[in-house]
Amino acid sequence: MSTLTYSATRANTLQGYTRNVTHAARLLWGALLARKPAQIERRESRRQKLEAVIMLNGMAQELENTMPNLSAELRYLAARG
């Protein structure tokens, strides 16, 4: 028959706990300060959306005299953004 004994002192367990809490706090702080990829993607999508709105309005102006209904549809799409 074999037995396993584990002898941990209060100082060792407290030190391990403190180390874990400190590590978790550092990770949390780093995550809060880190620049997230979602923010970068939002900026790019905003720029792409603005470019699309400008393009649609330009097309609508070009087609105003020849196809007014299509021009109105393009303006409607641009307004939805």
Kinemage of the C-alpha trace (Angstrom):
@kinemage 1
@onewidth
@group {chain A} dominant
@subgroup {mainchain}
@vectorlist {calphas} color= white
{ca met a 1} P 0.000 0.000 0.000
{ca ser a 2} L 1.355 3.395 -0.926
{ca thr a 3} L 0.483 6.742 0.534
{ca leu a 4} L 0.935 10.233 -0.703
{ca thr a 5} L 1.562 13.033 1.668
{ca tyr a 6} L 1.246 16.674 0.790
{ca ser a 7} L 2.608 19.140 3.215
{ca ala a 8} L 1.985 22.734 2.270
{ca thr a 9} L 2.612 25.515 4.646
{ca arg a 10} L 0.402 28.539 4.876
{ca ala a 11} L 3.196 30.741 3.552
{ca asn a 12} L 3.614 28.610 0.409
{ca thr a 13} L -0.086 28.560 -0.394
{ca leu a 14} L -0.447 32.279 0.238
{ca gln a 15} L 2.562 32.997 -1.955
{ca gly a 16} L 1.140 30.872 -4.774
{ca tyr a 17} L -2.249 32.530 -4.454
{ca thr a 18} L -0.695 35.994 -4.474
{ca arg a 19} L 1.374 35.100 -7.525
{ca asn a 20} L -1.745 33.871 -9.366
{ca val a 21} L -3.755 36.972 -8.492
{ca thr a 22} L -0.916 39.240 -9.563
{ca his a 23} L -0.535 37.364 -12.840
{ca ala a 24} L -4.276 37.601 -13.510
{ca ala a 25} L -4.257 41.332 -12.742
{ca arg a 26} L -1.381 41.894 -15.171
{ca leu a 27} L -3.180 39.973 -17.893
{ca leu a 28} L -6.363 41.949 -17.300
{ca trp a 29} L -4.497 45.258 -17.374
{ca gly a 30} L -2.713 44.260 -20.576
{ca ala a 31} L -5.986 43.252 -22.199
{ca leu a 32} L -7.605 46.548 -21.272
{ca leu a 33} L -4.756 48.600 -22.675
{ca ala a 34} L -4.195 46.531 -25.797
{ca arg a 35} L -5.448 47.817 -29.093
{ca lys a 36} L -8.069 45.416 -30.251
{ca pro a 37} L -8.320 44.225 -33.878
{ca ala a 38} L -12.034 44.961 -33.865
{ca gln a 39} L -11.307 48.680 -33.480
{ca ile a 40} L -8.996 48.590 -36.479
{ca glu a 41} L -11.581 46.725 -38.556
{ca arg a 42} L -14.278 49.248 -37.629
{ca arg a 43} L -12.116 52.126 -38.839
{ca glu a 44} L -11.462 50.366 -42.135
{ca ser a 45} L -15.136 49.519 -42.598
{ca arg a 46} L -16.110 53.144 -41.900
{ca arg a 47} L -13.668 54.324 -44.545
{ca gln a 48} L -14.939 51.742 -47.029
{ca lys a 49} L -18.534 52.724 -46.284
{ca leu a 50} L -17.745 56.406 -46.857
{ca glu a 51} L -16.017 55.607 -50.145
{ca ala a 52} L -19.045 53.576 -51.266
{ca val a 53} L -21.428 56.424 -50.388
{ca ile a 54} L -19.308 58.898 -52.336
{ca met a 55} L -19.167 56.531 -55.316
{ca leu a 56} L -22.943 55.952 -55.292
{ca asn a 57} L -23.677 59.677 -55.101
{ca gly a 58} L -21.283 60.299 -57.987
{ca met a 59} L -22.997 57.663 -60.095
{ca ala a 60} L -26.369 59.152 -59.210
{ca gln a 61} L -25.251 62.587 -60.401
{ca glu a 62} L -23.988 61.159 -63.690
{ca leu a 63} L -27.270 59.345 -64.344
{ca glu a 64} L -29.629 62.133 -63.211
{ca asn a 65} L -30.458 63.358 -66.742
{ca thr a 66} L -30.604 60.006 -68.515
{ca met a 67} L -32.084 57.676 -65.861
{ca pro a 68} L -33.691 59.623 -63.030
{ca asn a 69} L -35.284 56.536 -61.426
{ca leu a 70} L -31.952 54.734 -61.195
{ca ser a 71} L -30.379 57.914 -59.877
{ca ala a 72} L -33.006 58.064 -57.120
{ca glu a 73} L -32.361 54.415 -56.227
{ca leu a 74} L -28.617 55.036 -56.001
{ca arg a 75} L -29.194 58.019 -53.733
{ca tyr a 76} L -31.475 55.895 -51.555
{ca leu a 77} L -28.764 53.216 -51.244
{ca ala a 78} L -26.165 55.864 -50.436
{ca ala a 79} L -28.403 57.375 -47.756
{ca arg a 80} L -28.766 53.985 -46.058
{ca gly a 81} L -24.992 53.975 -45.786
